[in-house]
Structure formats: structure tokens, C-alpha cells
Amino acid sequence: MRFMLIVKSTVYSEAGVYHSREYNNATITYKQFLVKAGALLAAEVLQPSSSGIRITYPPHRGEPRVQVGPFSADKTLIAEFTLIDVRTDDEELNWALRMPVPAGLGEFEIEIRRLEENSDSLREPRIQALESDLQDQLYMFKKNTKSSTSFNLNNRGV
């Protein structure tokens, strides 16, 4: 199961205030543990919303409104995310609880969201190509095996 651990923006992250060296080192160690466990898929820090653009579409198909950041630092903005792949909900929660928390920068909020797992289109194209090649090879093998069996039966004088 894939989960996104979403770290919400704060006035500090929106102002571009950098974390302490201790926090950065703890984050590196945390991500190394995720890698060793085979759980880490991605981890990224977003720039403050001052470098972002928001496009809002009205409900009745009018022209979209384009707004250049910064946006208000309410609890809807994302500062960073970590994408993990784990076997259970408990494992996902344990990883989220182990995520380092910076000291002295106010409230720190992590939201956990499960990703949809039912779409083949989300799979890595390279893996899809390998699976397709393997299916082709299996088809050819079965076809050749059938031809060989028919040929052998015919040559035995049956």
C-alpha cells in the first residue's frame, strides 16, 4: 500500500526559514531507514508558495482564474511530502510517527493519505514494457512447444 506523508506549510516554511542542522541530519537518517526497509518511493521539499501559481476553475466552465503566489499560510498548503510503500496501516503510521519534527518553529502537522492502487496507468512504464515483453516471450514459447509436440507426434508414426 502506498501512502503520502504530507507535511503542512507553516509561516516559517512559507517565509523560507531553513531548518537546523540537527533536524536536517535527523531527516537524512530517517530517509536512510526508509530506504533500508525498502519503503521509500519519493521524498521532496516544495518551495514556498511565493514561487507558485494557483489555477482556479469556476463551477460553470467559465474562464480559469490564475493567481500568482504567495498564498495564505493556512493549513491547506504543503511544505514537503514523503511517499512510502508499506504492507499495513500500522506500518505506515509507525513511519509517520518516526518522522523528525523541527524544534522551535511552531506547530508541525503531518497528514497521511493513502494512494489509489487500482490504476495500471500509474505503474512505471519500464515495468509495463518488461511485462509486455515477458508475455510475448511466453506466447512464443507456448506456440513453439505446441508446434514441436505436433511435429513429434507426427514423426512417431502415430
MODELLER restraints for C-alpha pairs under 7 A, 6 or more apart:
rsr = mdl.restraints
at = mdl.atoms
rsr.add(forms.Gaussian(group=physical.xy_distance, feature=features.Distance(at['CA:1:A'], at['CA:85:A']), mean=5.43, stdev=0.5))
rsr.add(forms.Gaussian(group=physical.xy_distance, feature=features.Distance(at['CA:1:A'], at['CA:86:A']), mean=5.35, stdev=0.5))
rsr.add(forms.Gaussian(group=physical.xy_distance, feature=features.Distance(at['CA:1:A'], at['CA:87:A']), mean=5.78, stdev=0.5))
rsr.add(forms.Gaussian(group=physical.xy_distance, feature=features.Distance(at['CA:2:A'], at['CA:84:A']), mean=5.58, stdev=0.5))
rsr.add(forms.Gaussian(group=physical.xy_distance, feature=features.Distance(at['CA:2:A'], at['CA:85:A']), mean=4.31, stdev=0.5))
rsr.add(forms.Gaussian(group=physical.xy_distance, feature=features.Distance(at['CA:2:A'], at['CA:86:A']), mean=6.35, stdev=0.5))
rsr.add(forms.Gaussian(group=physical.xy_distance, feature=features.Distance(at['CA:2:A'], at['CA:114:A']), mean=5.95, stdev=0.5))
rsr.add(forms.Gaussian(group=physical.xy_distance, feature=features.Distance(at['CA:2:A'], at['CA:115:A']), mean=5.51, stdev=0.5))
rsr.add(forms.Gaussian(group=physical.xy_distance, feature=features.Distance(at['CA:3:A'], at['CA:83:A']), mean=5.79, stdev=0.5))
rsr.add(forms.Gaussian(group=physical.xy_distance, feature=features.Distance(at['CA:3:A'], at['CA:84:A']), mean=5.37, stdev=0.5))
rsr.add(forms.Gaussian(group=physical.xy_distance, feature=features.Distance(at['CA:3:A'], at['CA:85:A']), mean=6.38, stdev=0.5))
rsr.add(forms.Gaussian(group=physical.xy_distance, feature=features.Distance(at['CA:3:A'], at['CA:112:A']), mean=6.73, stdev=0.5))
rsr.add(forms.Gaussian(group=physical.xy_distance, feature=features.Distance(at['CA:3:A'], at['CA:113:A']), mean=5.54, stdev=0.5))
rsr.add(forms.Gaussian(group=physical.xy_distance, feature=features.Distance(at['CA:3:A'], at['CA:114:A']), mean=4.31, stdev=0.5))
rsr.add(forms.Gaussian(group=physical.xy_distance, feature=features.Distance(at['CA:3:A'], at['CA:115:A']), mean=5.61, stdev=0.5))
rsr.add(forms.Gaussian(group=physical.xy_distance, feature=features.Distance(at['CA:4:A'], at['CA:81:A']), mean=6.53, stdev=0.5))
rsr.add(forms.Gaussian(group=physical.xy_distance, feature=features.Distance(at['CA:4:A'], at['CA:82:A']), mean=5.70, stdev=0.5))
rsr.add(forms.Gaussian(group=physical.xy_distance, feature=features.Distance(at['CA:4:A'], at['CA:83:A']), mean=4.51, stdev=0.5))
rsr.add(forms.Gaussian(group=physical.xy_distance, feature=features.Distance(at['CA:4:A'], at['CA:84:A']), mean=6.41, stdev=0.5))
rsr.add(forms.Gaussian(group=physical.xy_distance, feature=features.Distance(at['CA:4:A'], at['CA:112:A']), mean=5.78, stdev=0.5))
rsr.add(forms.Gaussian(group=physical.xy_distance, feature=features.Distance(at['CA:4:A'], at['CA:113:A']), mean=5.26, stdev=0.5))
rsr.add(forms.Gaussian(group=physical.xy_distance, feature=features.Distance(at['CA:4:A'], at['CA:114:A']), mean=6.31, stdev=0.5))
rsr.add(forms.Gaussian(group=physical.xy_distance, feature=features.Distance(at['CA:5:A'], at['CA:81:A']), mean=5.48, stdev=0.5))
rsr.add(forms.Gaussian(group=physical.xy_distance, feature=features.Distance(at['CA:5:A'], at['CA:82:A']), mean=5.07, stdev=0.5))
rsr.add(forms.Gaussian(group=physical.xy_distance, feature=features.Distance(at['CA:5:A'], at['CA:83:A']), mean=6.29, stdev=0.5))
rsr.add(forms.Gaussian(group=physical.xy_distance, feature=features.Distance(at['CA:5:A'], at['CA:96:A']), mean=6.69, stdev=0.5))
rsr.add(forms.Gaussian(group=physical.xy_distance, feature=features.Distance(at['CA:5:A'], at['CA:110:A']), mean=6.35, stdev=0.5))
rsr.add(forms.Gaussian(group=physical.xy_distance, feature=features.Distance(at['CA:5:A'], at['CA:111:A']), mean=5.83, stdev=0.5))
rsr.add(forms.Gaussian(group=physical.xy_distance, feature=features.Distance(at['CA:5:A'], at['CA:112:A']), mean=4.75, stdev=0.5))
rsr.add(forms.Gaussian(group=physical.xy_distance, feature=features.Distance(at['CA:5:A'], at['CA:113:A']), mean=6.68, stdev=0.5))
rsr.add(forms.Gaussian(group=physical.xy_distance, feature=features.Distance(at['CA:6:A'], at['CA:78:A']), mean=6.67, stdev=0.5))
rsr.add(forms.Gaussian(group=physical.xy_distance, feature=features.Distance(at['CA:6:A'], at['CA:80:A']), mean=6.21, stdev=0.5))
rsr.add(forms.Gaussian(group=physical.xy_distance, feature=features.Distance(at['CA:6:A'], at['CA:81:A']), mean=4.55, stdev=0.5))
rsr.add(forms.Gaussian(group=physical.xy_distance, feature=features.Distance(at['CA:6:A'], at['CA:82:A']), mean=6.69, stdev=0.5))
rsr.add(forms.Gaussian(group=physical.xy_distance, feature=features.Distance(at['CA:6:A'], at['CA:110:A']), mean=5.36, stdev=0.5))
rsr.add(forms.Gaussian(group=physical.xy_distance, feature=features.Distance(at['CA:6:A'], at['CA:111:A']), mean=4.92, stdev=0.5))
rsr.add(forms.Gaussian(group=physical.xy_distance, feature=features.Distance(at['CA:6:A'], at['CA:112:A']), mean=6.14, stdev=0.5))
rsr.add(forms.Gaussian(group=physical.xy_distance, feature=features.Distance(at['CA:7:A'], at['CA:78:A']), mean=5.99, stdev=0.5))
rsr.add(forms.Gaussian(group=physical.xy_distance, feature=features.Distance(at['CA:7:A'], at['CA:79:A']), mean=5.67, stdev=0.5))
rsr.add(forms.Gaussian(group=physical.xy_distance, feature=features.Distance(at['CA:7:A'], at['CA:80:A']), mean=5.22, stdev=0.5))
rsr.add(forms.Gaussian(group=physical.xy_distance, feature=features.Distance(at['CA:7:A'], at['CA:81:A']), mean=5.84, stdev=0.5))
rsr.add(forms.Gaussian(group=physical.xy_distance, feature=features.Distance(at['CA:7:A'], at['CA:109:A']), mean=5.87, stdev=0.5))
rsr.add(forms.Gaussian(group=physical.xy_distance, feature=features.Distance(at['CA:7:A'], at['CA:110:A']), mean=4.55, stdev=0.5))
rsr.add(forms.Gaussian(group=physical.xy_distance, feature=features.Distance(at['CA:7:A'], at['CA:111:A']), mean=6.44, stdev=0.5))
rsr.add(forms.Gaussian(group=physical.xy_distance, feature=features.Distance(at['CA:8:A'], at['CA:75:A']), mean=6.31, stdev=0.5))
rsr.add(forms.Gaussian(group=physical.xy_distance, feature=features.Distance(at['CA:8:A'], at['CA:77:A']), mean=5.87, stdev=0.5))
rsr.add(forms.Gaussian(group=physical.xy_distance, feature=features.Distance(at['CA:8:A'], at['CA:78:A']), mean=4.54, stdev=0.5))
rsr.add(forms.Gaussian(group=physical.xy_distance, feature=features.Distance(at['CA:8:A'], at['CA:79:A']), mean=5.35, stdev=0.5))
rsr.add(forms.Gaussian(group=physical.xy_distance, feature=features.Distance(at['CA:8:A'], at['CA:109:A']), mean=5.56, stdev=0.5))
rsr.add(forms.Gaussian(group=physical.xy_distance, feature=features.Distance(at['CA:8:A'], at['CA:110:A']), mean=6.24, stdev=0.5))
rsr.add(forms.Gaussian(group=physical.xy_distance, feature=features.Distance(at['CA:9:A'], at['CA:73:A']), mean=6.63, stdev=0.5))
rsr.add(forms.Gaussian(group=physical.xy_distance, feature=features.Distance(at['CA:9:A'], at['CA:75:A']), mean=6.82, stdev=0.5))
rsr.add(forms.Gaussian(group=physical.xy_distance, feature=features.Distance(at['CA:9:A'], at['CA:77:A']), mean=5.32, stdev=0.5))
rsr.add(forms.Gaussian(group=physical.xy_distance, feature=features.Distance(at['CA:9:A'], at['CA:78:A']), mean=5.05, stdev=0.5))
rsr.add(forms.Gaussian(group=physical.xy_distance, feature=features.Distance(at['CA:9:A'], at['CA:79:A']), mean=4.49, stdev=0.5))
rsr.add(forms.Gaussian(group=physical.xy_distance, feature=features.Distance(at['CA:10:A'], at['CA:73:A']), mean=6.16, stdev=0.5))
rsr.add(forms.Gaussian(group=physical.xy_distance, feature=features.Distance(at['CA:11:A'], at['CA:73:A']), mean=5.98, stdev=0.5))
rsr.add(forms.Gaussian(group=physical.xy_distance, feature=features.Distance(at['CA:12:A'], at['CA:105:A']), mean=6.76, stdev=0.5))
rsr.add(forms.Gaussian(group=physical.xy_distance, feature=features.Distance(at['CA:13:A'], at['CA:48:A']), mean=6.54, stdev=0.5))
rsr.add(forms.Gaussian(group=physical.xy_distance, feature=features.Distance(at['CA:13:A'], at['CA:79:A']), mean=6.59, stdev=0.5))
rsr.add(forms.Gaussian(group=physical.xy_distance, feature=features.Distance(at['CA:14:A'], at['CA:48:A']), mean=4.71, stdev=0.5))
rsr.add(forms.Gaussian(group=physical.xy_distance, feature=features.Distance(at['CA:14:A'], at['CA:49:A']), mean=6.48, stdev=0.5))
rsr.add(forms.Gaussian(group=physical.xy_distance, feature=features.Distance(at['CA:14:A'], at['CA:73:A']), mean=6.86, stdev=0.5))
rsr.add(forms.Gaussian(group=physical.xy_distance, feature=features.Distance(at['CA:15:A'], at['CA:48:A']), mean=6.98, stdev=0.5))
rsr.add(forms.Gaussian(group=physical.xy_distance, feature=features.Distance(at['CA:16:A'], at['CA:48:A']), mean=6.39, stdev=0.5))
rsr.add(forms.Gaussian(group=physical.xy_distance, feature=features.Distance(at['CA:19:A'], at['CA:102:A']), mean=6.81, stdev=0.5))
rsr.add(forms.Gaussian(group=physical.xy_distance, feature=features.Distance(at['CA:23:A'], at['CA:100:A']), mean=6.82, stdev=0.5))
rsr.add(forms.Gaussian(group=physical.xy_distance, feature=features.Distance(at['CA:23:A'], at['CA:102:A']), mean=5.73, stdev=0.5))
rsr.add(forms.Gaussian(group=physical.xy_distance, feature=features.Distance(at['CA:26:A'], at['CA:100:A']), mean=6.19, stdev=0.5))
rsr.add(forms.Gaussian(group=physical.xy_distance, feature=features.Distance(at['CA:27:A'], at['CA:100:A']), mean=5.97, stdev=0.5))
rsr.add(forms.Gaussian(group=physical.xy_distance, feature=features.Distance(at['CA:30:A'], at['CA:99:A']), mean=6.67, stdev=0.5))
rsr.add(forms.Gaussian(group=physical.xy_distance, feature=features.Distance(at['CA:34:A'], at['CA:40:A']), mean=5.12, stdev=0.5))
rsr.add(forms.Gaussian(group=physical.xy_distance, feature=features.Distance(at['CA:39:A'], at['CA:84:A']), mean=5.12, stdev=0.5))
rsr.add(forms.Gaussian(group=physical.xy_distance, feature=features.Distance(at['CA:39:A'], at['CA:85:A']), mean=4.84, stdev=0.5))
rsr.add(forms.Gaussian(group=physical.xy_distance, feature=features.Distance(at['CA:39:A'], at['CA:86:A']), mean=5.90, stdev=0.5))
rsr.add(forms.Gaussian(group=physical.xy_distance, feature=features.Distance(at['CA:40:A'], at['CA:83:A']), mean=6.29, stdev=0.5))
rsr.add(forms.Gaussian(group=physical.xy_distance, feature=features.Distance(at['CA:40:A'], at['CA:84:A']), mean=4.71, stdev=0.5))
rsr.add(forms.Gaussian(group=physical.xy_distance, feature=features.Distance(at['CA:40:A'], at['CA:85:A']), mean=6.52, stdev=0.5))
rsr.add(forms.Gaussian(group=physical.xy_distance, feature=features.Distance(at['CA:41:A'], at['CA:83:A']), mean=5.31, stdev=0.5))
rsr.add(forms.Gaussian(group=physical.xy_distance, feature=features.Distance(at['CA:41:A'], at['CA:84:A']), mean=5.31, stdev=0.5))
rsr.add(forms.Gaussian(group=physical.xy_distance, feature=features.Distance(at['CA:41:A'], at['CA:85:A']), mean=6.74, stdev=0.5))
rsr.add(forms.Gaussian(group=physical.xy_distance, feature=features.Distance(at['CA:42:A'], at['CA:82:A']), mean=5.74, stdev=0.5))
rsr.add(forms.Gaussian(group=physical.xy_distance, feature=features.Distance(at['CA:42:A'], at['CA:83:A']), mean=4.96, stdev=0.5))
rsr.add(forms.Gaussian(group=physical.xy_distance, feature=features.Distance(at['CA:43:A'], at['CA:81:A']), mean=5.69, stdev=0.5))
rsr.add(forms.Gaussian(group=physical.xy_distance, feature=features.Distance(at['CA:43:A'], at['CA:82:A']), mean=4.18, stdev=0.5))
rsr.add(forms.Gaussian(group=physical.xy_distance, feature=features.Distance(at['CA:43:A'], at['CA:83:A']), mean=6.09, stdev=0.5))
rsr.add(forms.Gaussian(group=physical.xy_distance, feature=features.Distance(at['CA:44:A'], at['CA:80:A']), mean=5.64, stdev=0.5))
rsr.add(forms.Gaussian(group=physical.xy_distance, feature=features.Distance(at['CA:44:A'], at['CA:81:A']), mean=5.62, stdev=0.5))
rsr.add(forms.Gaussian(group=physical.xy_distance, feature=features.Distance(at['CA:44:A'], at['CA:82:A']), mean=6.57, stdev=0.5))
rsr.add(forms.Gaussian(group=physical.xy_distance, feature=features.Distance(at['CA:45:A'], at['CA:79:A']), mean=6.15, stdev=0.5))
rsr.add(forms.Gaussian(group=physical.xy_distance, feature=features.Distance(at['CA:45:A'], at['CA:80:A']), mean=4.16, stdev=0.5))
rsr.add(forms.Gaussian(group=physical.xy_distance, feature=features.Distance(at['CA:45:A'], at['CA:81:A']), mean=6.59, stdev=0.5))
rsr.add(forms.Gaussian(group=physical.xy_distance, feature=features.Distance(at['CA:46:A'], at['CA:79:A']), mean=5.34, stdev=0.5))
rsr.add(forms.Gaussian(group=physical.xy_distance, feature=features.Distance(at['CA:46:A'], at['CA:80:A']), mean=5.39, stdev=0.5))
rsr.add(forms.Gaussian(group=physical.xy_distance, feature=features.Distance(at['CA:49:A'], at['CA:69:A']), mean=5.37, stdev=0.5))
rsr.add(forms.Gaussian(group=physical.xy_distance, feature=features.Distance(at['CA:49:A'], at['CA:70:A']), mean=4.80, stdev=0.5))
rsr.add(forms.Gaussian(group=physical.xy_distance, feature=features.Distance(at['CA:49:A'], at['CA:71:A']), mean=5.86, stdev=0.5))
rsr.add(forms.Gaussian(group=physical.xy_distance, feature=features.Distance(at['CA:50:A'], at['CA:69:A']), mean=4.30, stdev=0.5))
rsr.add(forms.Gaussian(group=physical.xy_distance, feature=features.Distance(at['CA:50:A'], at['CA:70:A']), mean=3.63, stdev=0.5))
rsr.add(forms.Gaussian(group=physical.xy_distance, feature=features.Distance(at['CA:50:A'], at['CA:71:A']), mean=6.89, stdev=0.5))
rsr.add(forms.Gaussian(group=physical.xy_distance, feature=features.Distance(at['CA:51:A'], at['CA:69:A']), mean=6.04, stdev=0.5))
rsr.add(forms.Gaussian(group=physical.xy_distance, feature=features.Distance(at['CA:51:A'], at['CA:70:A']), mean=6.93, stdev=0.5))
rsr.add(forms.Gaussian(group=physical.xy_distance, feature=features.Distance(at['CA:52:A'], at['CA:68:A']), mean=6.31, stdev=0.5))
rsr.add(forms.Gaussian(group=physical.xy_distance, feature=features.Distance(at['CA:52:A'], at['CA:69:A']), mean=5.15, stdev=0.5))
rsr.add(forms.Gaussian(group=physical.xy_distance, feature=features.Distance(at['CA:52:A'], at['CA:70:A']), mean=6.94, stdev=0.5))
rsr.add(forms.Gaussian(group=physical.xy_distance, feature=features.Distance(at['CA:53:A'], at['CA:66:A']), mean=6.98, stdev=0.5))
rsr.add(forms.Gaussian(group=physical.xy_distance, feature=features.Distance(at['CA:53:A'], at['CA:67:A']), mean=5.73, stdev=0.5))
rsr.add(forms.Gaussian(group=physical.xy_distance, feature=features.Distance(at['CA:53:A'], at['CA:68:A']), mean=4.59, stdev=0.5))
rsr.add(forms.Gaussian(group=physical.xy_distance, feature=features.Distance(at['CA:53:A'], at['CA:69:A']), mean=5.65, stdev=0.5))
rsr.add(forms.Gaussian(group=physical.xy_distance, feature=features.Distance(at['CA:54:A'], at['CA:66:A']), mean=5.86, stdev=0.5))
rsr.add(forms.Gaussian(group=physical.xy_distance, feature=features.Distance(at['CA:54:A'], at['CA:67:A']), mean=5.10, stdev=0.5))
rsr.add(forms.Gaussian(group=physical.xy_distance, feature=features.Distance(at['CA:54:A'], at['CA:68:A']), mean=6.38, stdev=0.5))
rsr.add(forms.Gaussian(group=physical.xy_distance, feature=features.Distance(at['CA:55:A'], at['CA:64:A']), mean=6.38, stdev=0.5))
rsr.add(forms.Gaussian(group=physical.xy_distance, feature=features.Distance(at['CA:55:A'], at['CA:65:A']), mean=5.65, stdev=0.5))
rsr.add(forms.Gaussian(group=physical.xy_distance, feature=features.Distance(at['CA:55:A'], at['CA:66:A']), mean=4.63, stdev=0.5))
rsr.add(forms.Gaussian(group=physical.xy_distance, feature=features.Distance(at['CA:55:A'], at['CA:67:A']), mean=6.33, stdev=0.5))
rsr.add(forms.Gaussian(group=physical.xy_distance, feature=features.Distance(at['CA:56:A'], at['CA:64:A']), mean=5.46, stdev=0.5))
rsr.add(forms.Gaussian(group=physical.xy_distance, feature=features.Distance(at['CA:56:A'], at['CA:65:A']), mean=5.07, stdev=0.5))
rsr.add(forms.Gaussian(group=physical.xy_distance, feature=features.Distance(at['CA:56:A'], at['CA:66:A']), mean=6.51, stdev=0.5))
rsr.add(forms.Gaussian(group=physical.xy_distance, feature=features.Distance(at['CA:57:A'], at['CA:63:A']), mean=6.85, stdev=0.5))
rsr.add(forms.Gaussian(group=physical.xy_distance, feature=features.Distance(at['CA:57:A'], at['CA:64:A']), mean=4.48, stdev=0.5))
rsr.add(forms.Gaussian(group=physical.xy_distance, feature=features.Distance(at['CA:57:A'], at['CA:65:A']), mean=6.41, stdev=0.5))
rsr.add(forms.Gaussian(group=physical.xy_distance, feature=features.Distance(at['CA:58:A'], at['CA:64:A']), mean=6.56, stdev=0.5))
rsr.add(forms.Gaussian(group=physical.xy_distance, feature=features.Distance(at['CA:86:A'], at['CA:92:A']), mean=6.30, stdev=0.5))
rsr.add(forms.Gaussian(group=physical.xy_distance, feature=features.Distance(at['CA:101:A'], at['CA:108:A']), mean=6.82, stdev=0.5))
